[in-house]
Amino acid sequence: MLIPEMALRIPTVLVLGGSGFIGSHLVARLAAAGARVLVPTRRFERAKHLIFLPRVEVLEADPQQDGALRHLMAGQQLDAVVNLVGRLHSDVGAPYGRAFARAHVELPRRVAAACAAHGVPRYLHMSALGAAADAPSMYLRSKAAGELAAAAEPAVAATIFRPSVVFGPEDQFLNLFARMQKFLPWIPLAGADARFQPVFVGDVAQAFVSSLALAPAPSRGQVYELAGPRVYTLRQLVELAGAYAGHARPVVALPATLGRLQARLLECLPGEPLMSRDNLDSMRVDNVIDPAARALTLADLGIRPAALEAEARRYLGARPRFDDYRSRAGR
């Protein structure tokens, strides 16, 4: 359910990472709720699907460059900044590699400082479920450091969101497993018993919009853990993806040693690896909400999480359509 336009108290929002998978859904919902949305992108081509949405402005800029953030905020009278920028892979380092440090720690610190400098009262920051300073992976350790950086400015009301793995029509998760099963006779799977609580991309987008509809005080310092209604093993998710796409294949769980060797080999291939050793390290921690922790969840924002089975059946095996974005924006 979209929040009515009059309920949204945040008329102008800068969305970093707005042309990506989650960002595109969020930008569409913000536009439908009546917000003016600014979306900076290094390559205009990647964001051209957003230019037809009402009240959305796509700007060519790289927020990672020194001074770019302050230039984006100067004179805009922004009411909030949303930071969705993240990456899954990095070089190796302690406690995390340089790429993770740049995207997950240094950028949030600069965003918070720029918000304080330009009087932007709200900062909504995307983290990850399982983020912790002592987590087993560089990814999760860098996400924990990024949360601290995002909340470093007392003058800025920071809100943190920690989603489990996010699925939806344009995802690189269930869609990837479906494509693999179209071409491979069987799926060798590392981390097959890792546990996830996948959350629908529309629910994640709505969580940000619903939080923005709140006054700054109730959202200051809040951490929302975003997850769906069911917990699955990775094996179960791969099997569901194949079944819904119409070409299920046998899934063969790899022992830890072979799984780590597979990840090491995938890291050597050109481009972004399908799996890395750091990804395997992340899966050593259950990617689920701990009920005993009594964390804030989608329910606290009035959102009933969508079932994976219902949503995944609708899009697996089909190419995503631009019309999806337009329909979410009421066009």
C-alpha positions in Angstrom: 0.0 0.0 0.0 1.4 3.4 -1.0 1.3 6.2 1.5 -1.1 9.0 0.5 0.6 12.2 -0.8 -0.6 14.3 2.1 0.9 11.9 4.6 4.4 12.3 3.3 6.1 15.1 5.2 9.3 15.0 3.2 8.8 16.9 -0.1 12.4 16.8 -1.4 14.6 13.7 -1.2 18.1 13.0 -2.6 18.4 9.2 -3.2 22.0 7.9 -3.6 21.9 4.6 -5.5 18.5 5.5 -6.8 19.0 3.9 -10.2 19.7 0.4 -8.8 17.4 -2.5 -8.1 16.0 -1.3 -4.7 16.5 2.4 -5.6 14.3 2.2 -8.7 11.4 0.8 -6.6 12.0 3.4 -3.9 12.2 6.3 -6.3 8.9 5.2 -7.9 7.1 5.0 -4.6 8.5 8.4 -3.4 7.2 10.0 -6.6 3.8 8.3 -6.2 3.7 9.7 -2.6 4.2 13.3 -3.9 7.9 13.8 -3.2 10.4 15.6 -5.4 13.2 13.1 -5.9 16.8 13.8 -7.0 18.8 10.8 -8.3 22.5 11.4 -9.0 24.2 8.8 -11.3 27.6 8.5 -12.8 26.0 7.2 -16.0 22.8 8.7 -17.2 22.0 5.6 -19.3 21.6 3.5 -16.1 18.9 5.8 -14.8 17.0 6.7 -17.9 14.1 4.4 -16.9 13.4 6.9 -14.1 13.1 10.1 -16.1 9.4 9.5 -17.0 8.4 9.3 -13.4 6.7 12.5 -12.1 8.8 14.9 -9.9 12.0 12.8 -10.5 15.2 14.6 -11.6 18.2 12.5 -12.8 21.5 14.3 -12.3 24.9 13.2 -13.7 27.2 13.2 -10.7 29.4 10.8 -8.7 28.7 11.1 -4.9 31.9 9.3 -4.3 34.0 12.2 -5.6 35.2 14.9 -3.2 32.9 17.8 -3.2 30.2 16.2 -5.3 27.9 15.5 -2.3 28.0 19.1 -1.1 27.4 20.4 -4.6 24.4 18.1 -4.9 23.0 19.4 -1.6 23.8 23.1 -2.0 20.7 25.2 -2.7 18.3 22.2 -3.0 16.6 22.7 0.4 16.6 18.9 0.9 14.4 17.4 3.6 16.1 14.0 3.6 18.9 12.0 2.0 18.6 8.2 1.4 21.8 6.2 0.9 21.4 2.8 -0.8 24.9 2.6 -2.1 26.5 -0.8 -1.4 28.6 -3.5 -2.9 29.0 -7.3 -2.4 32.7 -7.7 -3.2 36.0 -6.0 -2.3 39.7 -6.5 -2.1 41.0 -8.2 1.1 41.8 -6.1 4.1 41.6 -5.9 7.8 39.0 -5.3 9.2 37.7 -5.0 5.6 39.0 -4.1 2.1 39.4 -0.7 0.5 36.3 -1.1 -1.7 34.1 -1.9 1.3 35.7 1.0 3.3 35.0 3.5 0.5 31.4 2.5 -0.2 30.2 1.3 3.2 32.1 3.5 5.7 33.6 6.6 4.1 30.6 7.5 2.0 28.1 7.3 4.9 30.5 9.5 6.9 30.6 12.1 4.1 26.8 11.9 3.6 26.2 12.6 7.3 28.7 15.4 7.4 27.2 17.0 4.3 23.7 16.7 5.7 24.9 18.5 8.9 26.6 21.2 6.8 23.6 21.9 4.7 20.9 21.6 7.3 19.4 18.4 6.0 17.5 17.0 9.0 17.0 13.3 7.9 19.4 10.6 6.8 18.1 7.1 5.9 20.9 4.6 5.6 20.8 1.1 4.1 22.8 -1.5 6.0 22.4 -5.3 6.2 21.0 -7.9 8.5 23.8 -9.4 10.5 26.0 -6.3 10.5 28.4 -6.4 13.5 31.9 -5.3 14.3 32.8 -8.9 15.1 31.0 -10.5 12.2 32.9 -13.2 10.2 32.9 -11.3 6.9 34.5 -8.1 5.7 31.1 -7.2 4.2 29.2 -7.4 7.5 32.0 -5.7 9.5 32.1 -2.8 7.0 28.3 -2.5 7.2 28.5 -2.2 11.0 31.1 0.5 10.7 28.9 2.3 8.2 26.0 2.4 10.6 28.3 4.2 13.2 29.4 6.6 10.5 25.8 7.3 9.4 24.8 8.2 12.9 27.9 10.3 13.7 26.3 13.8 13.3 24.0 14.8 16.3 22.2 17.4 14.2 21.0 14.8 11.7 18.3 12.2 12.5 19.7 9.0 11.2 17.6 5.9 10.6 19.2 2.5 9.8 17.6 -0.3 7.7 19.0 -3.8 7.8 17.3 -6.0 5.2 17.9 -9.7 4.7 18.5 -10.7 1.0 16.1 -8.7 -1.2 14.1 -10.4 -4.0 12.0 -9.0 -6.7 11.5 -8.8 -10.5 14.9 -7.4 -11.3 16.9 -9.1 -8.5 20.3 -10.8 -9.0 19.4 -13.5 -6.5 16.5 -15.7 -7.5 16.8 -14.7 -11.1 20.4 -15.8 -11.1 19.6 -19.2 -9.7 16.8 -19.6 -12.3 19.2 -18.7 -15.2 21.8 -21.1 -13.9 19.3 -24.0 -13.9 18.2 -23.2 -17.5 21.7 -24.0 -18.7 23.3 -26.4 -16.2 22.4 -30.0 -15.6 22.9 -29.7 -11.9 23.8 -27.0 -9.4 26.9 -27.3 -7.2 26.1 -25.2 -4.2 28.4 -23.9 -1.5 26.7 -22.8 1.8 23.6 -24.8 1.0 22.5 -24.9 4.6 22.9 -21.1 5.2 19.6 -19.6 6.4 17.9 -16.5 4.9 14.7 -14.6 5.5 14.2 -13.0 2.1 12.3 -9.7 1.9 10.3 -8.4 -1.1 11.8 -5.3 -2.7 8.4 -3.5 -2.6 8.3 -3.9 1.2 11.8 -2.6 1.5 11.0 0.5 -0.6 7.8 1.0 1.4 9.7 0.8 4.7 11.8 3.9 3.6 8.7 5.8 2.5 6.8 4.9 5.7 9.7 6.1 7.8 9.9 9.3 5.9 6.3 9.9 6.7 7.2 10.0 10.4 8.4 13.1 12.1 12.2 13.2 12.6 12.1 12.6 16.4 10.4 9.1 16.3 12.8 7.9 13.7 16.1 9.3 15.2 18.5 6.5 16.0 16.0 3.7 15.1 17.2 0.5 13.5 14.7 -1.5 11.4 15.4 -5.1 10.5 13.6 -6.0 7.3 12.7 -9.6 6.5 9.9 -11.7 5.0 7.5 -14.0 6.7 9.5 -17.3 6.2 13.0 -18.6 6.8 14.7 -20.7 4.0 18.0 -22.5 3.5 19.9 -21.5 0.4 19.2 -24.9 -1.1 15.5 -24.4 -0.7 15.7 -21.0 -2.4 17.7 -22.4 -5.3 15.1 -25.2 -5.7 12.2 -22.8 -5.6 13.9 -20.6 -8.3 14.3 -23.5 -10.6 10.8 -24.8 -10.0 9.1 -21.5 -10.6 11.2 -20.8 -13.7 10.2 -24.2 -15.1 13.6 -25.9 -15.3 14.4 -27.4 -11.9 17.8 -29.1 -11.6 19.3 -31.3 -8.8 21.1 -29.2 -6.2 24.4 -30.8 -4.9 25.6 -29.3 -1.6 29.4 -28.9 -1.6 31.4 -29.6 1.5 33.1 -26.6 3.1 36.5 -27.2 1.5 35.2 -27.6 -2.0 32.8 -24.7 -1.6 35.6 -22.4 -0.6 37.7 -23.6 -3.6 34.7 -23.0 -5.9 34.4 -19.4 -4.5 38.2 -18.9 -5.0 38.0 -19.9 -8.6 34.9 -17.7 -9.2 36.9 -14.7 -7.8 39.5 -15.2 -10.6 36.9 -14.9 -13.4 36.5 -11.5 -15.1 33.8 -9.1 -13.8 31.8 -9.4 -10.6 32.1 -12.9 -9.1 29.0 -15.0 -8.7 30.4 -16.0 -5.3 33.4 -15.0 -3.2 35.0 -16.4 0.0 33.8 -13.3 1.8 30.2 -14.1 0.7 30.7 -17.6 2.3 31.9 -16.0 5.4 28.8 -13.8 5.6 26.7 -17.0 5.3 28.2 -18.3 8.5 25.8 -16.1 10.3 22.0 -16.8 9.9 20.6 -14.0 7.8 17.3 -13.9 9.8 15.7 -11.8 12.5 16.2 -13.0 16.0 12.7 -12.7 17.7 14.4 -12.6 21.1 16.2 -9.3 20.1 12.8 -7.5 19.9 14.1 -5.4 17.0 11.9 -3.0 15.1 10.5 -4.7 11.9 8.3 -4.0 8.9 5.3 -4.5 11.3 6.3 -1.4 13.2 5.9 0.6 10.0 2.5 -0.9 9.3 3.8 -3.2 6.5 2.8 -6.9 6.2 5.6 -8.6 4.4 4.8 -10.3 1.1 5.3 -14.1 0.8 8.2 -15.1 -1.5 6.2 -17.8 -3.1 3.4 -15.5 -4.3 5.8 -12.8 -5.7 8.5 -15.0 -7.2 6.0 -17.0 -9.2 5.0 -13.8 -11.0 8.4 -12.9 -12.3 10.8 -15.8 -12.5 11.6 -16.7 -16.0 10.2 -13.4 -17.4 12.2 -10.3 -18.2 11.5 -7.2 -16.1 9.4 -4.6 -17.7 9.7 -0.8 -17.4 5.9 -0.7 -17.0 6.5 -2.0 -13.5 8.1 1.2 -12.5 5.5 3.4 -14.1 2.6 1.4 -12.4 4.3 1.9 -9.0 4.4 5.6 -9.6 0.7 5.8 -10.5 1.4 6.4 -14.2 
